[in-house]
Amino acid sequence: MDAATHREWIDQTTLQALAAHADRADADTDFPMASWELVRGAGVPAWSVPIEFGGLGLSASERLHGYEQLAGACLTTTFLLSQRDAAVRRVLSHGQPAVCAAFLPRLARDELFLTVGLSQLTTSRQHQAPSLAAAPRDGGYVLEGVIPWVTGAARADAVLVGATLDDGLQVLMLMPRDRAGVEIDAPMDLCALRGSQTTQIHCRGVRIEREDVLAGPAPRVLGAAAGGLDTSCLALGLAGAAIDHLHGEASVRPDLRPVAERFESARQSYRRQMYSLADGQVEPADATDLRIRANELALHSTQAALTVSKGAGFVRPHPAQRWARQALFFLVWSCPRPAAEGMLAHLLPDGDGEPACG
Ligand SMILES: Cc1cc2nc3c(=O)[nH]c(=O)nc-3n(C[C@H](O)[C@H](O)[C@H](O)COP(=O)(O)OP(=O)(O)OC[C@H]3O[C@@H](n4cnc5c(N)ncnc54)[C@H](O)[C@@H]3O)c2cc1C
């Protein structure tokens, strides 16, 4: 399916208002409430919730189309949304009927905010002893340790977390934020997306009741394909904002037209790749290839936008400086080993580093 054939679930006025707040959402460590209110007013929290639970039940490609537009307007808000939606998907796929009935209608109405703290099972601290340990207790568990990365932690009513047992098996559970022993650090001093309020959570003897456990114990409780297309989609959305800016500059600087057109052609090609992956089975190798290309496009297009914006683009609140900083995020966010290795290979200089002889 082509992006052009998707129904529009969000209007241009909302996108423009989001873009107008994007610099503040990126720079302040407060939760970007004004931006979130725009997203809520547009009904976006209902996109990922199925119709039977009061949501809109958008298909994967419809949701990606909306995400791409939102990410182009405000990456910080869209990132918060993506972490919330990752939790929604886990509740849907693992939750017992009673859990789904209790959570999903309220998530569709945005009366509840969930987020995820899962990277300690996948991409964070894999070279150390498990960062978050679970010990069985009375049919539930007791948690000890650190959840190293949680976006929107202070606002979350509960965090979907993964922990490791003594024998290496993993469990997935819902940890209420107000449970005794949960200590949330202040937001990290991030170089971009500061309104995401990303931080660590310390767990000191936190009790998880039997009904809070969603899945496990299992060897790889998140399954083989822990990653998805959302990361690539957000990278394409950010690249899209930079490429639109290049088109704008090219309309008054004809020498820039070939540059804008070349980026546009890559953007359309990766979009087609994303939607064909969304409409069929996501093969890990193809999804990794898209991820590397989307990362590279985000990095290169935002730097091209900064280059043509010159010094003026380096001064806040010009968006070019923000886009270029935000693009760095895709080098580290949810970047499994094959994607990180692919990125490194693309970043290597050509040849042996010696200047070519003329
Ligand atoms: C802004 C932001 C928001 C995020 N939000 C979330 C979220 O909401 N939920 C979530 O689950 N995750 C989230 N993540 C986590 C993300 O997906 C990755 O898991 C994370 O970026 C991995 O980085 P790390 O520093 O934890 O990696 P690590 O692998 O733990 O690396 C940390 C350091 O350890 C050293 N090191 C790494 N590997 C080795 C090795 N093999 N041997 C020796 N030393 C080594 C390096 O010095 C490295 O700098 C977020 C990340 C960022 C940056």
The ligand as a Tripos MOL2 file, in Angstrom:
@<TRIPOS>MOLECULE
LIG
   53    58     1     0     0
SMALL
NO_CHARGES

@<TRIPOS>ATOM
      1 C1         16.0900    8.6710   25.0330 C.3       1 LIG1
      2 C2         15.9150    7.1930   25.1930 C.ar      1 LIG1
      3 C3         14.6820    6.6970   25.5820 C.ar      1 LIG1
      4 C4         14.5140    5.3240   25.7720 C.ar      1 LIG1
      5 N1         13.2880    4.8760   26.1960 N.ar      1 LIG1
      6 C5         13.1080    3.5560   26.4380 C.ar      1 LIG1
      7 C6         11.8700    3.0950   26.9650 C.ar      1 LIG1
      8 O1         10.9130    3.8400   27.1820 O.2       1 LIG1
      9 N2         11.7470    1.7650   27.2230 N.ar      1 LIG1
     10 C7         12.7580    0.8950   26.9960 C.ar      1 LIG1
     11 O2         12.5780   -0.2930   27.2490 O.2       1 LIG1
     12 N3         13.9410    1.3290   26.5060 N.ar      1 LIG1
     13 C8         14.1420    2.6300   26.2230 C.ar      1 LIG1
     14 N4         15.3730    3.0680   25.7550 N.ar      1 LIG1
     15 C9         16.4970    2.1070   25.6850 C.3       1 LIG1
     16 C10        17.0340    1.8460   24.2810 C.3       1 LIG1
     17 O3         16.0840    1.2040   23.4910 O.3       1 LIG1
     18 C11        18.3390    1.0280   24.3630 C.3       1 LIG1
     19 O4         18.1340   -0.1340   25.0850 O.3       1 LIG1
     20 C12        19.4600    1.8110   24.9890 C.3       1 LIG1
     21 O5         19.6700    2.9850   24.2480 O.3       1 LIG1
     22 C13        20.7510    0.9730   25.0420 C.3       1 LIG1
     23 O6         21.7680    1.7910   25.5860 O.3       1 LIG1
     24 P1         22.5650    1.3710   26.9200 P.3       1 LIG1
     25 O7         23.4890    2.5050   27.2250 O.co2     1 LIG1
     26 O8         21.6280    0.9610   27.9700 O.co2     1 LIG1
     27 O9         23.3610    0.1040   26.3640 O.3       1 LIG1
     28 P2         24.4280   -0.8070   27.0890 P.3       1 LIG1
     29 O10        24.6640   -1.9700   26.1660 O.co2     1 LIG1
     30 O11        24.0330   -1.1310   28.4800 O.co2     1 LIG1
     31 O12        25.7240    0.0850   27.0830 O.3       1 LIG1
     32 C14        26.0830    0.9480   28.1630 C.3       1 LIG1
     33 C15        27.5810    1.0990   28.1530 C.3       1 LIG1
     34 O13        28.1490   -0.1800   28.4590 O.3       1 LIG1
     35 C16        29.3280   -0.4000   27.6940 C.3       1 LIG1
     36 N5         29.1860   -1.6650   26.9350 N.ar      1 LIG1
     37 C17        28.2220   -1.9920   26.0560 C.ar      1 LIG1
     38 N6         28.4140   -3.2380   25.5700 N.ar      1 LIG1
     39 C18        29.5470   -3.6940   26.1470 C.ar      1 LIG1
     40 C19        30.2730   -4.9130   26.0470 C.ar      1 LIG1
     41 N7         29.8750   -5.9160   25.2650 N.pl3     1 LIG1
     42 N8         31.3700   -5.0510   26.8020 N.ar      1 LIG1
     43 C20        31.7920   -4.0430   27.6140 C.ar      1 LIG1
     44 N9         31.1620   -2.8740   27.7470 N.ar      1 LIG1
     45 C21        30.0420   -2.6850   27.0250 C.ar      1 LIG1
     46 C22        29.5170    0.7980   26.7960 C.3       1 LIG1
     47 O14        30.4500    1.6580   27.3910 O.3       1 LIG1
     48 C23        28.1740    1.4890   26.8030 C.3       1 LIG1
     49 O15        28.2730    2.8750   26.6750 O.3       1 LIG1
     50 C24        15.5790    4.4270   25.5500 C.ar      1 LIG1
     51 C25        16.8290    4.9470   25.1440 C.ar      1 LIG1
     52 C26        17.0000    6.3030   24.9700 C.ar      1 LIG1
     53 C27        18.3490    6.8200   24.5690 C.3       1 LIG1
@<TRIPOS>BOND
     1     1     2 1
     2     2     3 ar
     3     2    52 ar
     4     3     4 ar
     5     4     5 ar
     6     4    50 ar
     7     5     6 ar
     8     6     7 ar
     9     6    13 1
    10     7     8 2
    11     7     9 ar
    12     9    10 ar
    13    10    11 2
    14    10    12 ar
    15    12    13 ar
    16    13    14 ar
    17    14    15 1
    18    14    50 ar
    19    15    16 1
    20    16    17 1
    21    16    18 1
    22    18    19 1
    23    18    20 1
    24    20    21 1
    25    20    22 1
    26    22    23 1
    27    23    24 1
    28    24    25 2
    29    24    26 1
    30    24    27 1
    31    27    28 1
    32    28    29 2
    33    28    30 1
    34    28    31 1
    35    31    32 1
    36    32    33 1
    37    33    34 1
    38    33    48 1
    39    34    35 1
    40    35    36 1
    41    35    46 1
    42    36    37 ar
    43    36    45 ar
    44    37    38 ar
    45    38    39 ar
    46    39    40 ar
    47    39    45 ar
    48    40    41 1
    49    40    42 ar
    50    42    43 ar
    51    43    44 ar
    52    44    45 ar
    53    46    47 1
    54    46    48 1
    55    48    49 1
    56    50    51 ar
    57    51    52 ar
    58    52    53 1
@<TRIPOS>SUBSTRUCTURE
     1 LIG1         1 GROUP 0 **** ****
